[in-house]
Amino acid sequence: SKGLQERVVILRHALKNALLPVVTLLGLQIGMLLSNTEVVETIFAVPGLGRGLVSDIVNRDFPLVQMAVLTIRVWFMIVNLAVDVLYGWLDPRIRYQ
């Protein structure tokens, strides 16, 4: 009714509303990926934090276990913060207190 082109309507109005569930699922999937790093690293044969964490647990190297768990938790918090920021940007009606 404003006389906007279809492309403008889709990009400016529809895309932001359509991305809300995508951002939610993306945040959940990245969280799952972080919690299953050892499985992913084994499947793709890539050395990384997950394999190191398992070997440190087996070798009873608790300071390295604590550091690996802390690193995974920090990354999870960063992903959650990014999802919250994207939510606020995509839908200005969402307010955090």
N, C-alpha and C positions, 0 to 999 in steps of 0.2 A: 504494500500500500504506500510505501515511501518512494517507490520508483527505483529501488536499488537493483543492481544486477544480481542474477542468481549466485554467481561466484562470491560476491561481497556478502550476501546473506548467509551463505554456507560458511565462509571463513570467519566472519565476524560474530555471528549469532549461534549457528548450529554446532560448529566444531567445539566451542568451549563447553557446551552442555554435553556433547557426546564424549568428550575426553574425561569427564569425572569418573565413570566406572573403569575406564582404561587405566587411569592413574592409580586408583585403588588396587586393582588387580596387579599392576606392575609392582607396587610397593610390597604386596604380599608375596609375589613370586620372587622378588629379589631377597626378601627375608628368608624364604624357603631355600633359595640357592645358597645363602650364607650359612644356613644351618646344615646343609648337606654338602659342604665343600669337599669333604673326603671322598664321597661317592662320585662327585663330578670329576675330581682330579684323577681318580682311579679309572673311570670310563675313558677319559680323554688322554690318559697317560701324561699328565702335567704335574710336575712337582710343585707343591704349594703349601699354604698354611694348614689345610685339612690333614694332609698326609703327615706333615711335621707334628701336628697336634696329636695324632694317633701314636706316632712313634715316641713322642715325649711322654705320653701317658704310659706306654709299655715300658719305657726306660726309667720311669718314676722321676722325671726331671720336672718337678713341680713349679719352679719359677718360670720356665718356658711355657708350661701349660697355662699358668696364670696370664702370661703376656699374650698368648694366642687367643685365649678366651676374651681378654680385655679388647684386643684388636677387633675381633668379630663383633663384640658388643658395640664398640664405637662406630663401626661401619653400619651396623643396623640402626643406630641412633641417627646417623647422618642420612640414611635413606628415609627414615620416618620424618625427619625434619624437612627433607626435600619434598616429600609427598604433601606435608602440611602446607608448605609454601606454595606449591603448585595448586593445591585446593583453593587457597585464598586468592591466587591470581586468576584461576579459571572461573570461580564463582564468588564475586565480591559480597554476596549475601552471607557467606560463611564468616563468622567472627569468632576469634579465639580470645578468651579472657585469662 
